[in-house]
Amino acid sequence: MDLVAGDTREILLAIAVDDWEGLRDRARFPAHLALGGGLDPTWLDLFSEAVRGVTGEGRPSDFLDACSELDGPADAGDRTVERIDRDWLDAVARVPDRRLDAIAARWVDLLDEELGEMLPPEEKTWIRRLAAEVVGFARNALDAPDVLFCWSL
């Protein structure tokens, strides 16, 4: 799973030819965040819930609700590619740095509740780092022409 900001055609081309290294080129793609295969997309819904709970605001919406199909051809091989709503991106980008630790802690709590078990310590460390990376991605992606969520089963 990846979040990528830039020109839609350029993103689709890079994904179709498996140019994952090229996605790191900030001249072409203002932001890229590789989420890896161990993350379930619903975990980003829980991230959104953590942001809402800590900030007391009604946004961002759940992540999966903020994703929509691309208009026109979207050939990216065996991957599903969806557009991320600008409102979700804006709400995440506006998360104050001073709230990141509380959001990460709440996200871990929500994941523990969802999974019905405690995350191992190394997973908790990863989730805490990932919370900051998602916010950083959103900030870097704000001015990009488009922001896409790319994933495969």
ABEGO torsion letter per residue (X at the ends): XBBBBEBAAAAAAAAAAGBAAAAABAAABABBBBAEAABBAAAAAAAAAAAAAAAGBAOBBBAAAABBBBBEBBBAEABBBBBBBAAAAAAAAABBAAAAAAAAAAAAAAAAAAAGBBBBAAAAAAAAAAAAAAAAAAAAAAABABBBBBBBX
